Amino acid sequence: MTQLHPVIKKAVIPAAGLGTRFLPATKATPKEMLPVVDKPAIQYVVEEAVSAGLDDILMITGRNKRALEDHFDRNYELESALIAKGDDDRLKKVQESSDLATMHYVRQGDPRGLGHAVLCAEPHVGNETFAVLLGDDLIDPRDPLLRRMTEIQQSAGGTVVALMEVDPSQVHLYGCAAVEPTDDSDVVRITGLVEKPDAQDAPSNYAVIGRYVLDPAIFGILRETEPGRGGEIQLTDALQKLAADETIGGPVHGVVFRGRRYDTGDRGDYLRAIVRLACEREDLGPEFRTWLRHYVTEEM
């Protein structure tokens, strides 16, 4: 694939949400820090960005999110204790999070929606194309969605959105895209977007999931976007304007994702993500799968 556009290096991770669906666990702990097996959910997201070549990470935070900064910072006291014990394995795990990427933080202030969170990134991003990764969506590292999206953007320019086919009865839970086919089986051209439409009004069953590669023209649109559904500034509304007029910031494409995705923003899916990932771990999987089979067959 011919590369026509600059390599993308910056990623933005909105993390200012209150995590009300996980109360009381999130009363004093950011939802992004809830563990998925033995790593906080947010670390999987940062690792995904880094594996796609994006090592400059801006996290959009809010009140009571200091634990996020602490997690990706050095903990010299803990490291010294592990060194004294000769515990090299745990020392390596502790240092991994602080060595992953160059981390930056900015507070959103008023929680005015995803569009507003993205707009908070403008001073850091400037006039560069950048990625946005939502922390509730964990993409299995064996399915390199974000890398595929950056490839499409570097070839075609403009903006690239991750899409997933969902049951028509579920489209009201997502932003939904009107699409046209392209020469690539996993890539479509997006001609319109609707935020959480009723099933009868949905243009397709292609739902937007939490990965975006955005042209910086999105900032100018977001500044002029009025609050939409839920009284919030919707990123979907700004993307709709980009899709309707390619002269603003180039075309809008969608990469259709058919891989493994874990929604940690839903309690049931959060538990399923833990079970799936634990089952597939070399160090935990064999024993855990044996216990799980016994539990399902004997105890249920």
C-alpha positions in Angstrom: 0.0 0.0 0.0 1.4 3.4 -1.0 1.9 5.8 1.8 0.9 9.3 0.9 0.3 10.9 4.3 2.5 11.5 7.4 3.0 8.7 9.9 0.6 9.1 12.8 2.3 9.3 16.2 -0.3 10.8 18.6 -3.2 9.0 20.3 -5.9 10.5 22.5 -7.7 8.4 25.2 -10.8 10.0 26.8 -10.9 8.9 30.4 -13.0 11.4 32.2 -16.2 9.3 32.7 -17.6 8.6 36.1 -18.1 4.9 35.7 -21.5 4.9 37.3 -22.4 1.4 36.0 -19.7 0.0 38.2 -20.7 1.7 41.5 -19.8 1.3 44.3 -16.4 0.0 42.9 -15.8 3.2 41.1 -16.7 5.5 44.0 -13.0 6.1 44.7 -11.4 4.1 41.9 -11.4 5.2 38.2 -13.3 2.7 36.1 -10.3 2.6 33.8 -8.2 1.2 36.6 -10.5 -1.8 37.2 -8.4 -4.9 36.6 -8.9 -7.2 33.6 -7.1 -10.3 35.0 -4.0 -8.6 36.4 -3.7 -5.3 34.4 -6.0 -2.3 34.6 -8.2 -2.0 31.6 -6.6 1.3 30.5 -3.2 -0.4 30.1 -4.5 -2.7 27.4 -5.7 0.4 25.5 -2.3 2.2 25.8 -0.5 -1.0 24.7 -2.8 -1.2 21.7 -1.8 2.3 20.7 1.9 1.7 21.1 1.7 -1.6 19.1 0.3 0.5 16.2 3.2 2.9 16.4 1.6 5.6 18.4 3.9 6.4 21.3 2.7 9.9 22.2 -0.4 9.5 24.4 -2.7 12.2 25.7 -5.2 11.1 28.3 -8.3 13.3 28.9 -9.1 13.0 32.6 -11.3 14.5 35.2 -11.6 14.7 39.0 -10.6 11.6 41.0 -8.4 10.3 38.1 -5.0 10.7 39.7 -4.6 6.9 39.9 -4.3 6.9 36.1 -1.3 9.2 36.2 0.3 7.3 39.1 -0.1 4.0 37.2 1.9 5.2 34.2 4.5 6.9 36.4 7.5 5.4 38.1 7.1 4.0 41.6 10.6 4.1 43.0 9.7 2.8 46.4 7.9 -0.2 45.1 10.7 -0.9 42.5 13.3 -0.7 45.3 11.4 -3.1 47.4 11.2 -5.6 44.5 14.9 -5.2 43.7 15.7 -5.9 47.3 13.7 -9.1 47.2 15.2 -10.1 43.9 11.7 -10.3 42.4 12.7 -9.5 38.8 9.5 -10.8 37.2 7.2 -8.5 39.2 9.7 -5.6 38.8 9.5 -6.0 35.0 5.7 -5.9 35.2 5.7 -2.7 37.3 8.2 -1.0 35.0 6.3 -1.9 31.8 3.5 0.5 32.4 5.9 3.5 33.0 8.0 2.7 30.0 5.2 2.1 27.5 4.9 5.6 26.0 5.3 9.3 26.5 2.2 10.2 28.5 0.4 13.5 28.8 -2.7 14.5 30.7 -5.3 17.2 30.5 -8.5 17.6 32.4 -11.8 17.9 30.6 -13.5 20.0 33.3 -17.2 19.9 32.5 -18.2 16.5 31.2 -19.8 17.7 28.0 -19.5 14.6 25.8 -17.0 12.7 23.7 -16.9 15.5 21.1 -15.9 18.0 23.8 -13.3 15.5 25.2 -11.7 15.3 21.8 -11.7 19.1 21.4 -9.7 19.3 24.7 -6.9 17.5 22.8 -6.4 20.3 20.2 -3.6 22.2 22.0 -1.6 19.0 22.2 -2.4 17.5 18.8 -2.2 20.7 16.7 -2.5 20.2 13.0 -1.7 16.5 13.0 -3.8 13.5 12.2 -4.4 11.5 15.4 -6.1 8.5 16.8 -8.8 8.3 19.5 -9.2 5.1 21.5 -12.1 4.7 23.9 -11.1 2.9 27.1 -14.3 0.8 27.3 -13.4 -1.1 24.1 -10.6 -3.6 24.4 -9.4 -5.0 21.1 -7.6 -8.3 21.2 -3.9 -7.7 20.4 -4.1 -10.6 17.9 -6.5 -8.4 15.8 -4.5 -5.3 14.9 -7.5 -3.0 14.1 -5.8 0.3 14.8 -2.8 -0.5 12.7 -5.1 -1.3 9.8 -6.9 2.0 10.3 -3.7 3.9 10.2 -2.7 2.1 7.0 -5.9 3.2 5.3 -5.6 6.8 6.5 -2.0 7.1 5.3 -3.1 5.8 1.9 -6.4 7.6 1.4 -6.1 10.5 3.8 -9.1 12.0 5.7 -10.6 10.2 8.6 -11.1 6.5 9.4 -13.6 5.0 11.8 -13.9 1.5 13.2 -17.2 -0.2 12.4 -18.7 -3.5 13.5 -21.8 -5.3 12.1 -24.4 -5.6 14.9 -27.8 -7.1 15.1 -30.4 -4.5 13.9 -32.1 -4.7 17.3 -28.8 -3.2 18.8 -28.2 -0.3 16.5 -29.9 2.1 18.9 -27.0 1.6 21.3 -24.4 3.0 18.8 -23.6 5.6 16.2 -24.6 4.1 12.9 -23.0 4.6 9.4 -24.4 4.8 5.9 -21.8 3.2 3.7 -20.6 2.4 0.2 -18.3 -0.5 -0.7 -14.7 -0.1 -1.8 -12.2 -2.4 -3.5 -11.1 -3.7 -0.1 -13.5 -6.2 1.5 -12.9 -4.8 5.0 -13.1 -1.1 4.1 -16.2 1.0 3.2 -16.7 4.6 2.4 -18.9 6.4 4.9 -21.5 8.8 3.5 -23.4 9.6 6.7 -23.6 8.9 10.4 -26.5 8.9 12.9 -26.1 8.8 16.7 -28.1 6.0 18.3 -30.9 5.8 15.8 -34.1 3.8 16.2 -33.9 0.5 14.3 -36.4 1.7 11.6 -34.3 4.8 11.0 -30.9 3.3 10.9 -29.1 3.5 7.6 -27.4 0.2 8.1 -26.3 -2.3 10.8 -22.7 -0.9 10.7 -22.1 0.4 14.2 -19.3 2.8 15.2 -17.0 1.3 17.9 -14.4 3.1 20.0 -11.5 3.6 17.5 -11.0 6.6 15.3 -8.2 8.1 13.2 -9.2 11.8 12.8 -8.1 14.5 10.5 -7.4 17.7 12.5 -10.2 19.4 10.6 -12.4 17.8 13.2 -11.5 20.4 15.7 -13.0 23.3 13.7 -16.2 21.4 13.3 -16.4 20.4 17.0 -16.0 24.1 18.0 -19.2 24.9 16.0 -21.1 21.7 16.9 -24.1 22.3 19.2 -25.0 19.9 21.9 -26.9 17.0 20.5 -28.4 13.8 21.9 -28.2 13.8 25.7 -27.3 17.4 25.8 -23.6 16.5 24.9 -21.3 17.5 22.1 -21.4 14.4 20.0 -18.4 13.3 18.0 -20.7 11.5 15.6 -22.4 14.8 14.7 -19.0 16.3 13.7 -18.0 13.1 11.8 -21.3 13.4 9.9 -20.3 16.9 8.7 -16.9 15.5 7.5 -18.6 12.7 5.6 -21.1 15.1 4.0 -18.4 17.4 2.7 -15.0 15.9 1.7 -13.6 19.4 1.0 -13.4 20.0 4.8 -11.0 17.2 5.7 -10.9 14.5 3.0 -13.0 11.3 2.8 -14.3 9.3 5.7 -13.7 5.6 5.5 -14.7 2.8 7.8 -12.7 -0.4 8.6 -15.1 -3.2 9.3 -13.8 -5.1 12.3 -14.6 -8.8 12.6 -12.2 -9.7 15.3 -12.3 -10.0 19.1 -13.6 -7.1 21.1 -14.3 -6.8 24.8 -16.7 -4.1 26.1 -15.5 -3.4 29.6 -18.1 -0.7 30.1 -20.8 -3.3 30.6 -20.7 -5.4 33.7 -21.5 -8.6 32.0 -19.1 -8.1 29.1 -16.4 -7.0 31.6 -16.7 -10.4 33.4 -16.7 -12.2 30.1 -13.6 -10.4 29.0 -11.8 -11.4 32.2 -12.8 -15.1 31.7 -11.8 -15.1 28.0 -8.4 -13.5 28.5 -7.7 -15.6 31.6 -8.5 -18.8 29.7 -6.1 -17.8 26.9 -3.1 -16.9 29.2 -0.3 -19.5 29.1 0.4 -19.0 32.8 -3.3 -19.1 34.0 -5.2 -20.8 31.2 -4.7 -24.5 31.7 -5.6 -24.6 35.4 -8.3 -22.0 35.1 -10.0 -23.8 32.2 -10.0 -27.0 34.2 -11.7 -25.3 37.1 -14.2 -23.5 34.8 -15.2 -26.8 33.1 -15.7 -28.3 36.6 -17.7 -25.4 37.8 -20.0 -25.3 34.8 -20.6 -29.0 34.6 -20.7 -29.8 38.3 -21.9 -26.7 40.2 -24.3 -25.0 37.9 
